[in-house]
Amino acid sequence: MIELETDRLIIRNFDPKDWKDLAELAMKYEQTELAKFDAGPWSDELEEYKEIVERFSKEDDFVAVILKENMKLIGLIFKPKKKDDEFEFGFNFHCDFQGKGYATESCKAALNYMFGTLNAEVITAGTAKANEPSNILLKRLGFEFVREKKISFRKDENGKPIEFIGVDYILSRANQNVNY
C-alpha cells in the first residue's frame, strides 16, 4: 500500500471510486496531439474505467495523484518493476492541471519512494521527442538522456503505424543530481 503526501498532493494506490476522474483524464488526453505517442488508446467507454481502476487498485504499479484541496484525481504515475532494483517510470496528468508544478511535486515524491523504500538502483523513462513538456520534466527530475529511436505504439485510420522519434532516459542512484 502506497500513501505519500506532499504540500498539495496525495500519491496513493487507486481506489475504485477514482474511476470517473481517471475516465475524464484519459478521455481528455486522447483528444490531444500527444496521445498518438503513447500506448493506447484509452477507452472511450465510460464504464470500462471501473474495471481499469479496479485492476489498478489491486497493485502498486499505478498510483493516483490526488489534489488535496478537492480530493480530485489529477494524474497517475506508473512505476512497474523491470528487475529487482530497476524500474520503469512514467506519468500522465489531466490537461486542466498542467503548468502548476503538480507533476514535478508528485514525481519527486514517487522517485524518492522508489529510491528509498523500494531500493531502486536504476529508473528508466521514455517519451516522444515531440513531447516537450515531458522532456523538460524528466530533465528537471534529473533523468539523463540515453538515446533516440524510431518507435510506434498506434496505427492511423488506415492501419499504418504512427512512427515517431522516442527519447529514452535513465536516472540512477549513483548519478542522482536532484535532491529528493
ABEGO torsion letter per residue (X at the ends): XBBBBBAABBBBBBBAAAAAAAAAAAAAAAABAAAAABBOBBBABAAAAAAAAAAAAABAABBBBBBAAAGBBABBBBBBBABAABBBBBBBBBAAABGAGAAAAAAAAAAAAAAAAAGBABBBBBBBAABAAAAAAAAAAGBBBABBBBBBABBBAAGBBBBBBBBBBBBBAAABABBX
